[in-house]
Amino acid sequence: MARAAAPVVPALAATVLLTAGCWRIGEGASSEALVTWAAYPETVRVGAPFSFEFGGPVSENQCGRLDTATLAVTDSSIDLAARRSTFRTMCAPQHVSFYEARPMTLDTPGRYRIRTATDMDLGTLVATDSGGFSGIRTWGEGTIREAAGCWLFGPGWIGSQRVFALDGLSPELREAGTDRVLHVRGRLRGFISCGNWGSRPRIRVDTAWATDRRVGDLYP
């Protein structure tokens, strides 16, 4: 972290950060970051630990950063939210997204609706007093990109967030392009080798459709 050298120019008196090839001048503007995707066991056992994953877009260039990503449990829901800071300056054009994996337990049996701060529905998790865990369900929106024979999918733009490979994407949706936002529901099923992208977690698609939104709508 560095401060402006004397003489001090009032407009530049705030902190200047250099990160990822980007000068961020002054204090960032704080706003809500979208959560668009989640993965979790559909059924868990009360008191037993499991992993809950979620993610979404942050900014359309590297002048944005994720500040917080929160997961809160109520009597009937798991609420997901995120906050970001964006800076008004020149930055590299790469889109920024986030991906989180949180260990958690549930203490009370019941059905928990997965919802976001923007009231997006990401499915339902069931907690029971006995029995085993189900497979991992994935649910939400993101974009696709073809690479090394794989159809890559991620929450937000394909880039800095964890990238998955889709198995069973219809030919029609393969023509949607990298700019269209897709809604994909499926299940995690091992891994797929994707050339230079390495071995990617496989999502076996149950259902998917193209929304009426473009990738720019993910980065308001």
Summary of the structure (lengths in Angstrom):
residues: 220
radius of gyration: 19.4
end to end distance: 28.2
largest distance: 68.5
contacts: 694
relative contact order: 0.18
helix: 6%
strand: 58%
